[in-house]
Every structure is written in structure tokens, then in C-alpha cells.
């Protein structure tokens, strides 16, 4: 099926979920697992026909030299290696002259073997692997369907990826169990796993995403302390050698280069494609209100450039309380992700970010260092 390209949207990133929310793990804090209920009776497997439509439309929608194909879940490796072999083969056939395709995949790492890693290496995949720190911290919430910790299997996956010299990032969720042990977590990644790219993602449960009566959320102020503790060691020892997303993003904002939607003035350029072709405004807003349409019936490019999606992106800034706009670190924070704006300001305005106190402490602490790094740039 071929759709005419009617208009050029802004640059955008599309996160594809070929298994929907289905996963071989049962992580306690997973916000996406409940999304299975949106598609009752589904097999949760993206068809080969839909894969081809997605790839063709994605490439046609971009006029850039590089196009990124990103896979996530649930757990995308459940689809099996042949699924991705066919997808990459088709993508390489579809790319425009002079165009380069970049492949990324986020995984829990438990299903990886030598064949997977050889494939990733052959096609220059960037792999994100989820690890929450040393064994006791990781196993607290990241468990399998039987409730058993997954640390050993994940580390086996990590070792296979590094053995095959695959480019790999660590994604570490920061939550109620590991929030007090930031430096220990960082040193484990750096010294034991020899990781060089690390992302720290705060777990913030909202009424819509809460998966149990327990509270897995990171403490709002402790998240800032977690980052400050790590930053102190990183800045004095690892700056330029270890790349921590939160620090890179802060420096980018300081010099006016916004690389992450969380702390950009607007959002709306990171969308989600579900296993059946439905497109949503964002990974954190997969619900009826934020369903844009289905690429089987409406061209992807029109959904990305729709008024609905434009309004979604601009509302990030428009809906901020005055308390945020008057803050001395506003240009570093921009109110954080709208999904976390669940508390009120001191004077009662709604839509303050749950992590405000932590963000403010962190950004205020690192401003002198940002000035120093910016001078070198």
C-alpha cells in the first residue's frame, strides 16, 4: 500500500511496539503492562504486512539523511530474530539514495543469545538494556512471571552484548528501593559492567499508571539527591568518558540545544506505534484521548503533523503554572514531563511536576559546572 506524502512534518521519532505491552517479565512498577487491556483478544504480534507499511511510510516521511527505526515493548525480542531480520532487510531495500538507517532496540536482555548479538552487531544496532543496579536492587522489582529476580539472566545478556561489541546503553529506573544508593549504582555500572552510556529514569506512579497498592515512586527530593551524588563523582572523574543522559541533557539546555523532550520547551515529536498500526501521541499517553489514528488507513505523515498532535506538543509549555515560569532553573527544566505534573504549587496552582523539588535542587547544584563545561565547548 502506498500513500502520497502530503506535507512535511517536523523531525520526529517513532517508537514501535511489535508485541504491544506483552513481556516475558512482570516488573512490579511497569506502567505499560496495563495497556494490554486496550486490545482485548489481540495476539499482540505485528504482522509482516504492517511492518512493511510502517517502514515504507517512515522512510517516505523523512527528508533527512538519517532515519531511526526504534523497537520497544513490552519485550520486542519475543517476536523472534527472524521478524527483525526481515524488517531490516526490507528497510534497506526501501531507503533512499544516500540515506542511512539507524536501528535501536530496548530490551530486558533475558532472551538474548549469540545469534541475536551477531545480528545486532552486523546491522549496527544501538541496544538499550534495563538494569536497576546491583543484584539486590535490580531484583527488588524486576522479576519474571514467577516472581523470581532476573538479575543473572540480564547480566548474561549484557555480557553477550559486550562480547560481540554491540553498542549498548543502560537504562536504570530510579525508584523507592535504589533511590538512596545512587553512587553505588553508578559505580556498579562503571566499574563492574564497564558501561559508558547510562540513563536514569525516575519512576513516578500516578493514579492512571499505579499498578498496585504499593508505592514504587522515587521520593521527589531524593531523586535530585541521587543525581547530585552521582554528578559530583562523574564531573571530577568521568566527564568526557562516561555519558550520563541527564547530564548531557542539562548541558544541552544550558547552550540552547534541546535533545530530550522531558526538558524541552515543547514535546510531541516522540510518538508510539502499537502492534496493530495505531499511533499515539507519546509512550506515556497510550489511551483513547491520545489516539491519533491508524497508519493502515491514514498516512503516518498526516498523523504526526495533525492539529491534535501539534496541540499536544505545545500544551507542554502552555499548561505550566506561573510558579514554574518564574523559577530560576526554568530554562533547564521546562516543567519536566507532563505525565508527572500531578501535584499543586505552594499557592495552589495545579500541574506542578511531582519531581519539582528534586529537579530544582539538581539543576541549581550543577549550574557552576555547566558554565565551566560550556566554556570548553
N, C-alpha and C positions, 0 to 999 in steps of 0.2 A: 504494500500500500504506500502511495506517495502523496504527501500533502504539499501544496505550494507554500513557500515561505513568504508570508505577507508583510512582516515587519521585523525589524531588528531589535531584540530586547537588550537590556544591559547585560554585561557579563554575568553569568550565573553558574552555580554549582548544583548538580543534581545527585542526590544520594539515593541509590537504588536498593530496594529490599526484595530480593528474589524469593525469599521464604517468608516475607511479611515479618510477623513478630515471633515466628516459631524458632525455638532454640533447643539445643541439647542440654542446656544448663537451666538452673532455676534460681538465679541470683535474687537474693531477698529484696533488693532495692530497685529491681528493674522496672522502669516506668513504661517500657514498650510492650511488655508481655500482655497486659490487659487489652492491647489493641487487637488481639485475636478476635475479640467479641464483635468487632465491627464487621467481620466477614464470616458469619456462621455458616458452617458446612463447606467452607473452602478447603481445597487441598494444599493451599499455600505453596504453590510452586509456579514460578513464572514460566510461561510457555516459550518454546523456541520462536514461535511467530511473534510474540510480543517483544522478545529480546531484540529481534531484527528491526522491528518498528521503532523501539526505543533508541537503538544505536543510530539508525539512519536519521531519525529526527534530531537527535542530539548533535550530530555532526553537521547537519544542514543548518541548525540554529546558530552555529558559531562561525564567525568570520575571523576568529583568532588563529594564530599559528599552532597553538597547543589546545587540546581538548582533553579534559579529565573524565574518565569513566570510573565512578566510585561505587563500591558494593558494601552493603552493611546488612544488619538484621535487627532482631533475631540473630541467627548464626548462618551467614551465607554459604559456608562450606558444606552445609547439609545438602546443598544442591548437587554436590559431586564435582569432581575435577573435569569430567567431560563437558559439563554445562559451560564452564568457563573457557575451556579450550575452544569450543565452538563460538562463543561470544567474541573472544579475542580474534579469532580467525576472520569472522565476519566484519568486525570493526576495522581490521587492517585492510580489508577489501574496499570498505566504504570511505576511508579517509581521503581528503582532498590532496591534490599535489602539493608537496611541501609542508603538509600538516603533520604534526607529531601527536600521537595519542599517549596519554599518561594513565596508568592504571593504579587504583588504590583499593584496598580491601581491609575492613575492620573485622577482627576475629577474636574469639576467646582462646584460640590456639590448641584446643584439645583434640581436634581431628586431623591435625597436620601430620604429614609423613614426608619421606624423601621425594616422592613424586610431586606432591604439592609444591615443595620448596624449589625443586628444579624448574617447575613451570613458572613460579613467581620470578625466579632469577632470570630465566630466558626472556621474559617479557618486561623486565624492569619494574615489577610491581613495588609499590610502597605499601607495606603491611603495618597496620596498627594492631597491637595485641594488648588485651586488657589484663593488667596485673595491679593489685592493690597494695603491694609491698611484700615484706617477708611472709613466711608461711602462715603464721597465726593471724596476721592482719588480712591476708588475701582470703583465707578460708572462713573468715567470720561471716561473710555474706555471699561469696562467690562459690556456690555449691552446685552439685549435679541434681538430677531428678530424685535421687535417693537421699539428698541432704548431706552428702559427703563432700568434703573440701576438694577443690580441683587444682590445688597448687602444683602438685607433682606433674600432672598432665600438661598444665600450662607451661611450666618450665621446660619440659621435654620439647614442646612446640617452639619455645624461644630458642633453645639450643639448636634445633634443626634449622631454624631461620638463619641464625648466625653462622652455623656451619656452612651453609650454602651462600653466605654473604648477601643475603636479601636485605634491602633497605627496610628498616623496621623502626617504628615509634612505639613507645609505651604509653598507654592511656591508663592513668591511675585515678580511680574515683576516690574522692575525699569525703569521708562520712564519720559517723559517730564513733566508730571504733579506731580508726587510724589518725584522727584529727590531732591528737596530742603528740604524735610521733613523726612529725614532718621530716626532721633531719635524719632519723633512722631510715625512713622510707627512701629519701633521696640518696643516701649513701648506699643502700642496698642496690638501687638501680645502677648507680655509678660504679661502685666497687665490686659488687658480686656479679651483676649481669653485664657490666661494661656498656651500658646504654648511653647513647649520645643525644637522643631526642626523646623528650618527656612531656606529656600533657597531664595537667592536674584538673580534674573535672569535679566541681562541688556537687554533692548530692543534696538536692532541696526537694523535699516532698511537699506537694500541695494537695488540697482536697481532691483534685482531679487525678493526681498521679499516685496518691497513697495506696500502697498495696497490702498493708496490714495495720493492725493497731499499734505496732511498734513504730518508733520514730528513728529512721536511719539518717536523718538530715545532719549535716555538719553544723556545728554551732556557728551562728552568724559572725561573731567576733573571732572565734578560734580559726576560721578559715583564713582570715588575714594574718593571724599569728603563724599559722602553718606556712604560708608563703614567705613571710618576713624571715622566719628562721632559715628556710632554705636559701632565700636570696642572699643572706649575709655570707653564707659559705660559698655559694656559687659566684658571687661578684668578686670575692677575694681570691678564689682559686680556679674556677672553671669557666669564667667568662671567655667566650670565643672557642671553647672546646666542647662544652655541653650546652645543648639548646633546649631551653625550657619555654614552652609556648607562652605562658603568662608573662614572662619577662620580655620576650621578643615583641609581643603584642603591645605591652606598655611602652617600649621604646618606639615602636612604630607610631603609636598615637602621639607621643611627645613631638615627633617630627612631622606629624600630619599624614601618615600613611596607615590606613586602617585595613588590617589584614584579617580580622576576626569579627564576625557580626555581633558577638556579645558586647564588645566595647566600641562598636562603630556608631556613628550618629543615626544611621538608619539600617534596616535589615531587609529581608525579602529576596535575597539573591542566593539563598541556600534552601532548595526545595527538596521534596521527597517524592519518589515514585514507588508506589506499592506493587505487589506481585501481580495484580490484575490490571495494571495500567492507570490506576487512579493517581492523580498528582495532588499533593497537599502543600500548603504554604511553607511548612517547616517541619522538621523531625519532631519538634516538641508540640506541634499543633496538628496532630493527625486526628481530626474529628470532623463531624459533619459541617460545622461552621466554616472550616478552612479547607474544605474540598474544592479544588479549582475545576476539576473535570477529569476526563479520561483521554489519554493520548490515542486510543483506538478510534475515537470519534472527533476529537478536537486536536489540532496540531499543537505539539508541545510549545512551540514558539509563541502561540497566541495565549496559552495559559500563563506562561512566565511573564508576558507583557500585559496581562489583563489589568483592568482597573482594580479588581479585587485584590490582586497581589501587590499592586502599587500602593494601594491604601494600607495594606498590611505592613509593608515596609516603612512607610512614612509615619505610621501611628506610633512607632517605637519612640520617636522624639516628641511627637505631638502630645502624647498622653502622659508625659513626665510631670510630676508635681514641681512646683516652684522651688521647693526645698532642694531638689536635685540641680536645677538650673543655676542656683545661686551657690552651689558647692565649689570649694576651691580646687577640687580634683575632677570637676565635671568633664573636662576635655580628655581625661584618661579613662573615664568610666562610662559616660553616656547612659547611666542608669542600668547597665547590665542587661541581661536577657529579660524580655517581657514575661516569660513564663515564671520568673522568680519574683515578680512585683506583687507580693501578697500581703504586705503589711502597710501600716499607715505612718506618715511622718509625725514628728513630735507635735505638730499643730493640727493633726487630724486629717491631712490630705491622704487620699488613697493612692495606691500604685507605687509605693516605695519598695525597692528591692530588698528581699529578705537578707541578702548578704551585704547590705549597705555599710554597716559598721566595719565589717572585715575589709571590704574593698577600700574604704576611706583610709583605714589605718595602713594598709599595704601601700597604696599609692602615695600617701603623704610620706611614708618612710623612705621610698625609693627615689623621690624626686631629685635629691642631690646626685645620686648615681646616674639617673637618666641624663641629667645635664652633662655629666662627665663623659658618658658614652656618646652622646650626641656630638660633642666637640670632636671626638675621634672620627665619627662618621663624616 
